[in-house]
Amino acid sequence: MGTSETSATPPQPESGTAARDWVRASADPQYRAAVVDLLGALAYGELAAFERLAEDAKLAPTLTDKGELAAMAAAEFHHFDTLRERLLQIDVDPTEAMRPFVSSLDEFHRQTAPSDWLEGLIKAYVGDSIASDFYREVAVRLDTDTRDLVLGVLDDTGHSSFAVDRVRAAIEADPRVGGRLALWARRLMGEALSQAQRVVAERDALSTMLVGGAAAGFDLAEVGRMFSRITEAHTKRMAALGLAA
């Protein structure tokens, strides 16, 4: 899952669960359930990203571009495999952990299927970056071991510079492309935020962790600030692409 230098900057971990390791934190059954949900959602997200990038490679105009997307897809699968191994380490069936998120994530990808190469690049850059920002925000509330794992799988797989270069070149060649891509990016923003909100709302343990006590002082007002930070990061990414937010 790719990120960029324009990622949202969540608050730093301070105390509570965020200062413990997995062994101590997982003694709380509700916290353990929340982490299983989080890792399941992330794992299926990485698997779906792998499949999508492999499919998008068919739209690539050059062999070089096909190779770039293939490398991205391979990185996404490596992230998926890392998450799958972690779930097995904590005695959780990866398939069962992912299952609750299959329908909603598949629906998101169905609704945001790109119609051409440039829309696919925008989705890889904008859509994945919004998801990464959301998971980085959640990571602040995780135990130290799980936080390191999550941040590791959110490493940039090359979406940022590759997508920016290709999109800016396309707009420079034909400025009319910019308007269409800006509309597409705004649609992706709305769908991605709705998806993040659904993931939290549909899983009680994850919702409780996010608005409850995993980080000292976290409350519903902070949820609003979290989504504001994600929106601001999106605006910066749009500027990097040469598009209006």
N, C-alpha and C positions, 0 to 999 in steps of 0.2 A: 504494500500500500504506500503510495508515494506522498511525500510532503515537499515543502519548499522553504526557502528563507522567509517567506511571508506567512508562515504558520502562525496561528493564534498562540499567545503566550499565556498559559494557565498559571494560577498561583502556585507557589512552591509548597511541597509537602511540609507539614509542621509537626504534627503530633498524632496521637491516637493510633488507629490501624496503620496509617501511612508511615509510622515510625517502627513498625514491627516487621519481623520476617514472616514467611508463609506458615511455618509450624505454629507459631503463637497466634497469628491472626485467624487461621482456619479452624481454631477451636470453637469459634462462633459459627454455628450451623448456617445462620442467615448470610453471614459474610461469605462463607464457602460457596453457598448456592449462587450468590451474586457473581463471584469470580468464575464459576463454571459457566454461567450465562454469558459473561463477558468474553471468555475465551472461546465459547461456542460460536458466538456472533462474529468474532474476529476471524476464526478459522474458516467459517463458511464464506465470509466476505473475501478472504484471500483466495479461496478455491474458486469462487465466482469470478474474481478479478483475473485469475489465471486463464480461465475459460474464455472470458470476454476479450482479453488481449490477444489470445491466440486466434480468435475469430476475427478481430479487427485487423490483424496482419494481412488478411485477404484483401483489404481495401487499400493497403499501402501502395503508393505509386512507383516505388523503386525497390530494388533488392536491399539497398542499404536501410531503408525504412522498415522493411519486413524484418531484417535482422535486429534492428533496435527494439521493435515490439516483441520479438521472440525472446530477447534477453530480459525484457521487463517481465514477460510472462513467466520465465524461469525463476526470476527473483520472487515473484508472488507465490509460486508453488513452494519454494524453499521456506518462505514465511509460514505457509499453511502447514508444511511438514513439521516445523518447529513447534507450532501450536498444538498439533496433533500429538506429538511426543510428550509435550507438557501435560496434556489432559490424561494421557496414559500413565504418566508418572504419579499423578494424584488420584489414580484409580477411578477414572471417569472414561466411559465409552465415548470417543470423539463423535461418532455418528449420532448418538443420543444427545450430546451437548449441542450439536449443530442443528438438529432437526427442528426445534421451535422457530428458527430464523429463516428456514429455507423458503417458505411461502412468501414472506414479506420482501426478502431480498430479491427473489426471482421476479416478483411483481415490479419492484423498483427498476430492475434492469430491463424488464419488458417495456415499461413506460418510457424509458430513456434510451432506447436502442438508437444508436447514431445512424443517420442516413448516408453519410459519406465519411471519407478519411478525416477531414478537419473536425467534424463533430465528434468523431471518436477520440481525437487528441484532446479536445476540450473536455470531454467527459473524463478521460484519464487524469488530466491535470486538475480540473476544478472539482469534479465529483469525488475522486479519491482523496483529494486534499481536505475537503470538508469533513469526510469521514475520519481522516487521520486527526484533524483538529479535535473532533469530538472525543475520540479515544484517548488523545493526550490529556484532555481535560479530566476524563474519568481516571486516568492513570495516577493523578495526584492523590486520589483517595484510596489507592491500593497499597498493600504491603510491599516491602522493599523488593522481594524476590519477583513477585508478579509484575510490579511496575517496571523493573529492568527488562523483563521478557517482553511486555507490551511495547515499550519504547523501542526495543530492538527490532520488532517486526514492523514498526512504522517507519523504519529507515527509508530514505528516498531511493526508489529503484531506477531513477533516471527520467521519470516523467517530466520533471520541472524544466530543465534546460532544453531537452529534446522537443517537448511540446511548445514551449515559448518560441524557440527558434523557427520551427516549422509554421506556426500560426502567424507570427509576425511577418514572415516572408510571404505568406499567402495574401495577407492584407496589403502588403506593399505592392504586390503584383496586381491586385484587384481590390481597391478600397471598398467596393460594394460588398465584399464578403464580410466585412466587419459588422455590419448591422445584423445580418442573419446570425452570426456567431454570438453576438452579444445577447440576442434574444434567447438563443439556445442555452447560454451559460446561466442566464437568469432563471430559466426553467429548471435547470439542473440544481441550482441553489435551493429553490423552493422544495423540490422533490427530495433532495438529500437531507435538508433540515427536518422535513416531515418524517422521513425514514428514521432518523436518529431519535426523534421524539417518540415514534411508535415502538422502537426497540426498548426504550426505557419504560414506557407506559404499560407495555404488555407483560413485563416481567417484574413481579412484586419485589423480589430480593434486590434486583439491580436498581429499581426505582428507590427503594429504601436507602440503599447505600449512597446513591447520588444526592438525595435530599436530607439524609439522616445524619449519622454520626461518624462516618469513616474519616472525615477530616474535621477538626475542631471548628465550630462556628459556621459550618456550611448549612445553607437554608435555601428556601425557594427564591429569595431575592438573588442569591448567587447563581442559581440556574439561569435566571434572566441575563445576568452579566456574562455568564458563560456563552450563551448564544449570541450575545452582542459581540464578544471577542471573535467568535467564529465568523460572524458577518463582516466585521472589519477586516479580517484576514482575507476573506473572499474579495473584498473591494480592491485590496492591494494586488491580489493575483490577477484580477481583471486588468488593472493598470499595466502590469508586467506584460500582459498579452497584447496591449494596445487596444483594449476594448473598454466601453463604458459599463460600469456596474449597474 
